[in-house]
Amino acid sequence: MSFGGNVSEIQFATPQTVKEAVKCLAGAKGRAKVLAGGTDLLVQLRAGMVRPALIVDIKHIPELSAVKREDGGFRVGAAVSGAELGANKAFRKAWPGVLEGLELIGSTQIQGRASLGGNLCNGSPAADSVPGLIAAGATCKIAGPKGTREAKVEDVVAGPGKTTLKPGEFVVSFFLPKRPKHAGDAYLRMIPRTEMDIAVVGAAVSLEFDAKGVCTDARVSLGAVAPKALLVKAAGKALVGSKLDDDALEAMAAACRAACNPIDDKRGTIEYRTKVAGVLAKRAARIALERAQA
Ligand SMILES: Cc1cc2nc3c(=O)[nH]c(=O)nc-3n(C[C@H](O)[C@H](O)[C@H](O)COP(=O)(O)OP(=O)(O)OC[C@H]3O[C@@H](n4cnc5c(N)ncnc54)[C@H](O)[C@@H]3O)c2cc1C
């Protein structure tokens, strides 16, 4: 494979533990890049968009590739691929909307490599798995030279291609909380073509209901309509206390439209993206409701 430069100048490390990985990243002479599935990083290397001094492959660290139950929820290693997570039946039952995002990424081949951690840390505003994680209220464990810390997923990306991770830090795993009995989530995206394209809008909704069918908690997240995926608190608020009647859904859609701050490009104008955000959020909410009732 050609990287369009002298690839022998790039050092490559394969740490076996989180501690070793932090040591490699923090001790790098020059820019260090984490490698998970490589479906973004290798493309960027070949295009000459990044030229790190060191690549740290995190896939040999057991914690990064594990899916475990924790406090009734799930702890998912940051390097777990979409294909691996999709094979976990308990996860699919609890968080189908999160998987919907991951399973829209690229093709079967890409999904065999693409990880949640890579999708988040690449920093694309259109990353398909990120709205589902934000709607799920997921947090991530971050390791660095000062030890480990937990952060909300919505706080990890700073803007296009940028994260809030400090030098030497990387994402170890994600935690998705326990699901109560009447709960459901869903993710929908709009792409201009039928295959392999970037979302013009992505919308994820996660809902919880009481035994009478009244919404007790709602989280709505939008992708591709702002410099980073958004948690639209006002949209969730519009649904809580309702049974997702038309008025509540329209109030939620209006809150989504108000939160949009999209780019205007060949894939979609500002007006189009803004309108579609409300439509997709409504549709995703109806699917999440059906799943909660199932
Ligand atoms: C053909 C094709 C189609 C695609 N289609 C889609 C699509 O439809 N939707 C979509 O959202 N994306 C798409 N992508 C982009 C890509 O597949 C995803 O973003 C994928 O989830 C990246 O994961 P990865 O494990 O391959 O990341 P990598 O390429 O290994 O890493 C991506 C970035 O994140 C950093 N990183 C990785 N893991 C960590 C970590 N644990 N901690 C800190 N930093 C980390 C890396 O240093 C790098 O900067 C597509 C890519 C290709 C090539």
The ligand as a Tripos MOL2 file, in Angstrom:
@<TRIPOS>MOLECULE
LIG
   53    58     1     0     0
SMALL
NO_CHARGES

@<TRIPOS>ATOM
      1 C1        -15.8890    3.2320    2.0230 C.3       1 LIG1
      2 C2        -16.1610    3.9000    3.3260 C.ar      1 LIG1
      3 C3        -17.4700    4.1620    3.6810 C.ar      1 LIG1
      4 C4        -17.7500    4.7940    4.9020 C.ar      1 LIG1
      5 N1        -19.0490    5.0480    5.2360 N.ar      1 LIG1
      6 C5        -19.3440    5.6420    6.4040 C.ar      1 LIG1
      7 C6        -20.6980    5.8920    6.7640 C.ar      1 LIG1
      8 O1        -21.6270    5.5630    6.0370 O.2       1 LIG1
      9 N2        -20.9340    6.4980    7.9560 N.ar      1 LIG1
     10 C7        -19.9290    6.8670    8.8060 C.ar      1 LIG1
     11 O2        -20.2120    7.3910    9.8680 O.2       1 LIG1
     12 N3        -18.6230    6.6390    8.4780 N.ar      1 LIG1
     13 C8        -18.3140    6.0470    7.3230 C.ar      1 LIG1
     14 N4        -16.9960    5.7990    6.9900 N.ar      1 LIG1
     15 C9        -15.9400    6.2430    7.8840 C.3       1 LIG1
     16 C10       -15.3910    5.1640    8.8430 C.3       1 LIG1
     17 O3        -15.6020    3.8570    8.3660 O.3       1 LIG1
     18 C11       -16.0020    5.2790   10.2540 C.3       1 LIG1
     19 O4        -15.8120    6.5780   10.7630 O.3       1 LIG1
     20 C12       -15.4210    4.2410   11.2380 C.3       1 LIG1
     21 O5        -16.2920    4.0710   12.3260 O.3       1 LIG1
     22 C13       -14.0460    4.5890   11.7620 C.3       1 LIG1
     23 O6        -13.6570    3.5850   12.6750 O.3       1 LIG1
     24 P1        -12.2240    2.9010   12.5920 P.3       1 LIG1
     25 O7        -12.1690    1.9170   13.7060 O.co2     1 LIG1
     26 O8        -11.9410    2.3730   11.2330 O.co2     1 LIG1
     27 O9        -11.3130    4.1720   12.9140 O.3       1 LIG1
     28 P2         -9.7820    4.4880   12.5200 P.3       1 LIG1
     29 O10        -9.6830    4.7730   11.0700 O.co2     1 LIG1
     30 O11        -8.8710    3.4640   13.0930 O.co2     1 LIG1
     31 O12        -9.6260    5.8530   13.3610 O.3       1 LIG1
     32 C14       -10.3540    7.0110   13.0220 C.3       1 LIG1
     33 C15        -9.8400    8.2000   13.8250 C.3       1 LIG1
     34 O13       -10.1490    8.0570   15.1950 O.3       1 LIG1
     35 C16        -8.9530    7.9330   15.9910 C.3       1 LIG1
     36 N5         -9.2450    6.8620   16.9440 N.ar      1 LIG1
     37 C17        -9.6830    5.6020   16.6590 C.ar      1 LIG1
     38 N6         -9.9720    4.9460   17.7870 N.ar      1 LIG1
     39 C18        -9.7060    5.7900   18.8010 C.ar      1 LIG1
     40 C19        -9.8100    5.6790   20.2300 C.ar      1 LIG1
     41 N7        -10.2730    4.5700   20.8180 N.pl3     1 LIG1
     42 N8         -9.4470    6.7430   20.9820 N.ar      1 LIG1
     43 C20        -8.9960    7.9010   20.4010 C.ar      1 LIG1
     44 N9         -8.8950    8.0610   19.0620 N.ar      1 LIG1
     45 C21        -9.2370    7.0070   18.2730 C.ar      1 LIG1
     46 C22        -7.8340    7.6220   15.0010 C.3       1 LIG1
     47 O14        -6.5870    8.1070   15.4520 O.3       1 LIG1
     48 C23        -8.3190    8.3530   13.7700 C.3       1 LIG1
     49 O15        -8.0310    9.7320   13.8730 O.3       1 LIG1
     50 C24       -16.6940    5.1700    5.7730 C.ar      1 LIG1
     51 C25       -15.3680    4.8840    5.4130 C.ar      1 LIG1
     52 C26       -15.0970    4.2620    4.2030 C.ar      1 LIG1
     53 C27       -13.6610    3.9650    3.8370 C.3       1 LIG1
@<TRIPOS>BOND
     1     1     2 1
     2     2     3 ar
     3     2    52 ar
     4     3     4 ar
     5     4     5 ar
     6     4    50 ar
     7     5     6 ar
     8     6     7 ar
     9     6    13 1
    10     7     8 2
    11     7     9 ar
    12     9    10 ar
    13    10    11 2
    14    10    12 ar
    15    12    13 ar
    16    13    14 ar
    17    14    15 1
    18    14    50 ar
    19    15    16 1
    20    16    17 1
    21    16    18 1
    22    18    19 1
    23    18    20 1
    24    20    21 1
    25    20    22 1
    26    22    23 1
    27    23    24 1
    28    24    25 2
    29    24    26 1
    30    24    27 1
    31    27    28 1
    32    28    29 2
    33    28    30 1
    34    28    31 1
    35    31    32 1
    36    32    33 1
    37    33    34 1
    38    33    48 1
    39    34    35 1
    40    35    36 1
    41    35    46 1
    42    36    37 ar
    43    36    45 ar
    44    37    38 ar
    45    38    39 ar
    46    39    40 ar
    47    39    45 ar
    48    40    41 1
    49    40    42 ar
    50    42    43 ar
    51    43    44 ar
    52    44    45 ar
    53    46    47 1
    54    46    48 1
    55    48    49 1
    56    50    51 ar
    57    51    52 ar
    58    52    53 1
@<TRIPOS>SUBSTRUCTURE
     1 LIG1         1 GROUP 0 **** ****
